[in-house]
């Protein structure tokens, strides 16, 4: 498809916007954003990404912040169906990757049930993008042989996770949406076997010029978050790879 080709009417593209830096968009994502009739976008979509949209495109904000939702998920689902039903080409734009804690699967199920055609364009998930910009290799032969992405906020509001699996040595654990539950997360990781001195960090506004990396340990992270007044959006990273930040921190030094 060439740059000037009009998108198919009445179709939805579920597109990952990456972690914030517009240069991390895929080529396909950038092209679709620039051509769509309507953009339905989330809170975590970077401002630079939205500059790529057509000047005459319908831009509809449906962002969700902690305890503050501009639109309920059911209404978003129906909005996508309605826009495609009007014969518009629709980009549903989500921060990071739409299938990693992005509710993308839920929205596609509604589209499929409504007979709306769709495509999925993956994006750089926040864990990969933010860790790279903070100098944390998520896997490393001397530190972590596996990596786990986990939500720090379940649908019912709890943090009832498989702590035995998460607290194993030799792995990196990245908590999405975990700032509000940081104290419980750290307590449970220590209670289930990780030393309190295990490196832990928070990355806020990852990949953006305002990126902030807070280094600590499981024993000190909750207090450091309060002292630094860290607010979402932010990721919590736990594991010895965090200790490589001082050597591999290329972005915040530049």
N, C-alpha and C positions, 0 to 999 in steps of 0.2 A: 504494500500500500504506500503510495507516495505521500509527501507532506501535504498536498492540497486535496487529497481524496476525502470526500465527505463520509462521515461515519454512518453506519446503518441506523435508520430511524427506528424508534421503538425498542431499543436494546440498551442493556446496562453493562458497563465495564466496571468490575470491582478492582480498584487500582491501589497498590501500595505506594504511599508517598515517601517512604523512607523515614529516617529518624529526625529530619529537619533540614539539613543542608540540601538545597535543591540540586547540587551537583551529584548527589547520590541517587537521584532518580534513574530508573532504567530509561533507555532511549524510547521504548514503546510507551512507557508511562508519560513521558514528557510530550510525546506526539498526541496521545489521546487527550491529555489535559488541555492542550492547545486547540483542539478541534471540537470538543464536545459542546452540545447545545446547553446542557445543564451540568453543574458540578454540585454534588451533595458532599460536603466536607466536614471533617471532624476538628476538634480542638487542637489536636497534636500535629496538624498539617502546617508546615512552616509557611511564613508569609512569602518567602521567596518562591515557593512552589505555586502559590495562588497568582503570582504575577504572570504566569504562563498562560492563564486562561484567556479566551476571547473577550474582547471588551463588551460584546453583546450577549455573552453567555449568562444564563441564570445561575447565580451563585447562592446556594442555600446552606446556611450554617446549622449543623445539628450536633454540635459538640457536647461532650460530657466531661465535666470536671467533678472533683470530689464533692459529693452531696449537692451537685448543681447540674442538672440535666436540662439542656435547652429544649429537648424533645424526647419523649419516651421511645424506647426501641420499637414498639408496635407501630407508632406513628411514622417512624423512619421507614420501616418496612413498607407501609402503605404508600408513603410518598414516592418511593422508587417505582412501585407498580403504577401509580397515577402518572408520573412524569413520562415513563415509557409508553403508557397508554395514550398520551397526547401525541405520540409520534416523535418524541425527542430522543436524541442520542445522549445518554446519561453516563457520566463518570461518578461512581461512588468512591470518593477519595478518603483513604484511611491512613493515619500515621503508621509508619513501620510497614509490616506485612499484614495484609488483611486476614490471613488465616492463623496468625499467632496472637492470641488474646485480642482480636479485633472484631469478633462477632460476625465475621464475614460469612461463615457457614450458615448462621441463622438467617441472614438476609437472603442468601441464595436459595435457601429452602422455600422461602416465601415467593421469590421470583419464579422458581420452577413450578410451584403449585399454581401460580397465576398464569402460566404459559408465556412468561417474558423471557426472551433469549438473553444470555449473558456470557461474558468471558471474565477470566481472572488474570490479573497482571501482578505477579509477586513483587514485593519490595524488600529493601534491606531492613530487617527487623531491628528494633531499638537495641536489643542486647548486643548484636553483632556490630552495629554502627557505633554505638556509644562506647563500648569496650575498646574498639579499635582506636577511637579518638582519645581515649583516656590512657592508652598504652597498656591495656590488660589483654594479653592473649587468652582467649577463653579456654583453649587447650594448649598444653605444653608438655613435652615428654618428661620433664623433671618435676612438674607440678600437678597437672590435671590431665587425666586420661579420658575424662568425659565431661560433658557440660549439660546442665539441666536448666530449662526455662520454666518458671513456675509463677503463678499469680499469687500475689500477697493479699488478694481480696476476692473471696468467693462470692457467688451469686447471692447467697443468703447472708452475706456480711461477715461471715466467720473467717478464721484462718486455720481451719481444721485440715492440715496437710499430712502427708506421709513423712513425718519428721525423721524416722529411722533411715529412710532412703536418702533424705536430703542431707543428713549429718554425716555421711560417709566421707572418709578421707580420699584424697586423690581425685577430686572433682571440683568444678566451678559451678556455683549455683547463682542464677540471676533471678531476682524477684521483681516482677512487674507490679506496679500499683501497690507497693509495700510500705511506703513511707508512714502511713497512718498506723501500721501494725509493726513497726520496726522493733519496738521493745519486746513484743511477744515473739517475733521471728528470732531475734537474737537469744532470748531466754530458751526457746525450744531447741535451737541448734546446739546450745551448750548443754542443755539437759540430756540431749540424746547422743552426746559423745564428742562433739568438737571442743577443743580447748578454747577458753575465753580469749586467748591471745591470737586466735585465728584471724588473719587479715580480712577486713571487710571495708567496703566503700560505698559511697553514694555518688552517682553521676546525675547531675541536674542539667537540663537543657543541652544534652549531648549533641555534638557535631555543630552546634551554633557558636557564634562568637561569644555568647554569654555562658558557655559551658563552665560548670563548676564541679570539681572533683574533690570529695571529702574523704580523706583516708582515716581509718580507725581500725579497731578490732571488734570482734563480736561483743566483748565485754564493755567497750567504750562507745560503740556506735550510737545507741539511743541518746545518750547524753550529748554527744557531738552534734547530732541532728538538731536537738533543741537549742544548743548554744549557737549554732550557725543559722538557725531559723530557716532550715531547708524546707521547701514546699514542693509538692508535685508540680510538674511532671519530673519524676526522677526514678532511677533504677537503683536497687541494692545489689551489690556483687559480693559474694563470699567465696574465699578460697585463696590459696597462697599466690596465685597469679597476680593478685592485687599488689603484692610486694614488688612487682616489676615496674610499677608506675614511674618511679624516680628515674630508672634507666631508659624506659621506652616511651615516656611522655613526650611525644613529638608535637602535638597540636597546641597545647597550652603554653609551650615554650616559644612557639613561632610568633 
